[in-house]
Amino acid sequence: MGVGQQNTNRQQDNGTEDWDALKGDVGDIAGAAVERSRYFIDSAREQATDYVDRRKDDIAQSVADFATTLRESTHSFDERPNIRAVVDTAAEGLEQLADSIRERTFADFFNEFEGVVRRRPATVAAVSVAVGFLAARFIKSTAEDLRYDGMNARSAQGGQGRARQQGQQRSRAKASA
């Protein structure tokens, strides 16, 4: 073998070694990135769960307060026992809901929601479409109200500006006369 061929073989061996080292470094970096992302996701999930668990007590208290208010409002229905019974039943249901919210974890709620979605996908799709439609209507009507209010404000400002201009023109006319 000649000297030129040996140098070429060494360069190819060095190139292969460099490539293998580079692949190893990239693999190590990717592994570290995956590990950090898992840690980040676990941390975010834990923080979100803690936040929801803290807020669920507030929500449960709000539901219980609403049930109490509803129950207190039945005093005006003393002469109508049927209406009072319906309202009392609704208040009892709300109190049970508040107790359920307090007793369960976020994971329980999520698992139950997931179960409902799996058992009744068509119903969930229909409800999603209805909520989307209502949200779109709300956004559209709000935008129209804002546009209408903006037009009224501009026309009112324009009317005031014209009145000022006419007043200034009259003042100038009196001053020059």
N, C-alpha and C positions, 0 to 999 in steps of 0.2 A: 504494500500500500504506500502511496506517495504521501508527501507532507501535506499537500493540498487537500487530499481526501481526509486525512486525520483531523485537520482544522475544521473541515465541514462537519464531520461527525461530532466533534466536541461542541461546535456551535449548535447543532441540532439537539444534542444531549442537554446543553445549558438552556436552550429554548424550552425544551420539554420540562425540565426541572423548574424553570421560572413559571411556566404555565401551571404546573401542578401546585406550586407554592401559592400562586395567585388564586387558583380555585379554592385552595384550603383557606386562605385568608377571607375570601368572599363568603365561603361557607360559615366560617366562624362569626363574621359580621352579621350574616343573615340569622344565625342561631341566636345571637345576642339581641338582635332587633325583635325576633319573635318572642323571646323571653320577656323583654321589656314591654312589648305590646300586651302580652298576657297579664303581666302585672298591672299595667295601666287599665285594662278592661276590668280586671277583678276589683281594682280599687274604685273605679267609676261605678261599677255595679253595687259595691258595698255602700258607697256614699249615697247613691240613689235609693237603695233599699232603706237605709237609715232615715233619709229625708221623708220618704213616703210613710214609714212607720211613725215618725213624729207627727206628721200632718194628719194621719188617719185618726189620731185621738181628737184633734181639732174638728175634723169632719164628723166624727161620731158625736161629739158634744153639740155641734150645730144641729144635727138630726134630732138628738134628744131634746134640745131646746125648742125646736119646731114642733115636736110632738107635744111638749108641755103647753106651748102656746095654743096649739090646736085644741087640746083638751080643755083649756081654760075658756076658749071661745064657745064651747058648747053650752055654757050657762045661759046664753041667750035663746037656746032651743029647748028650754024646760017644757014648754007647752007642745013641743013636737018630738016625741020620744023616738020616732023612726029616724029622723035626721040625726038626733043626738047619738043613737046607736051606731050609725054609719060612721060618724066623725070619731067616736070613741074607738071603733074598730081600726080605723085608719091610724089613729094615734098609737094604738097598741102595736100595729105593724111597724110603724116608724121606730118605736122604742126597741122592738126586736131587731130591726135593722141596725140601730146604733150599737146594741150589744154585740151583734155579729161583727160589725166593723172593729170594735175594740178587741175582740177575742182572736181574730184572724190576722195572719201576716200577709205581707205583700205577695209573697210566693203563693199563698193559698188563693188570693184573688186572681192572680195571673193564671194559675193552673185551672181555676174554674172558668175563667174567660176563654182560655184556650180550648177547654172541653166543649163549651157552648159553640165556639166557632167550628170545631170539628164535627159536632153532631148536627148543626144546622147551618151549613155554609150559605144556602140560598137565602135564609132569613137575614143572616149577617150582611150579605151583599145588598139585599133590598134596603135594610136599615142604613147601610153606608151610603147608598145612592140617595135616599131620602134626606139624610143629614147633609150630604153634599149639596143637594138642591136647595135646601133651606139656608145653608150658609151662603150659597151664591146669591140667593134672593136678598138676604140680609145685607150682604156687601154691596149689591147693586143699588138697593134702596138707600143705603147710607151714603153711597157715592153721589146719587142723584140729589139727596138732601143737601150734601155739602156743596155741590155744584150750584144748586138753587140759592142757597144762603150766600155763596160767593157772588153770584150775579146780582142779588139784591143789595149786597154791601157795595159793590162797584157802582151800581146805578144810583144808590143813595149818595155815595161820595161824588159821583159825576154831577148829580143835581146840586149838591152843595157847592161844588166848584163853579158851576155855571152861575149860580146865584151870586157868588162872590165876585165873579168877573163882571157881571152886569152891574153890581153895586159899585165896583171900582170905576167902571166906565161912566156911570152917572155922576160919581164924585168928580171925576176929571172934567166932565162936561160943565158942571156947576162952577168948578174952580176957574175954568178958562172963560166962562161967560161974564 
